[in-house]
Amino acid sequence: MKSPMSAQTRRDSPVLAALSDQEARDAIEAAVQHLISETPNASEHRLRVLGAELLIEKPERMTSSPQRLIRVLIIDYTGKRILRFRIAPPDGVVRVEPVYGQPAFHRDEVDEARTIAERDDRLRHLTNQPDLFVSPAAPSIQIPEGTRVIELRYVIAEPDQHYRLVASVAVDLSEQVIITLNLYSHEEANDGQLG
């Protein structure tokens, strides 16, 4: 019986296959090694890999096969930059591009920001309150390009099914410091200063 798949689709199926865990690990390792090799004092660098994903680049000609690449996103906190690596297995890194703006926050970044924020005595009393929720948000302050800043909003669920903002904290993960910390009284929260 003849296969319903075209010859070109059969030919390209290895290129289009899902990204394996091993390919992702190899691509991440290649990106990290590339970054470290180009960085003086690499042992002092703090970085975080945000992930690896499959990237299929369309060929220039319809008769050619697409190129299978893996895109790895790394935040270099020490160098205050965010980089996107394109890896072509098995050759390695083929392109490195800066990323502008703020990609979505990684769960580990949110946890780190909370740890930094909650060292501050002004917040410590909030952390034991029942019905406290902490939500990450894009910073509401102007930040320099490449700096990774997370704003945390501390919110308490009220018995009447309303929520009250009790604090907001902007944490600079590059410097591992609090940039701004605002505490809100019950009156301020009710006056519309939740934003």
Secondary structure, DSSP 4 states (H G I P E B T S, - for coil): ---SS-HHHHHHHHHHSPPPHHHHHHHHHHHHHHHHHTSTTGGG--EEEEEEEEEEEPPSSTTSPPEEEEEEEEEETTTTEEEEEEEETTTEEEEEEE--S-PPPPHHHHHHHHHHHTTSHHHHTTTT-TTEEEEEE--SS---TT--EEEEEEEEE-TTS-EEEEEEEEEETTTTEEEEEEE--HHHHHTTTT-
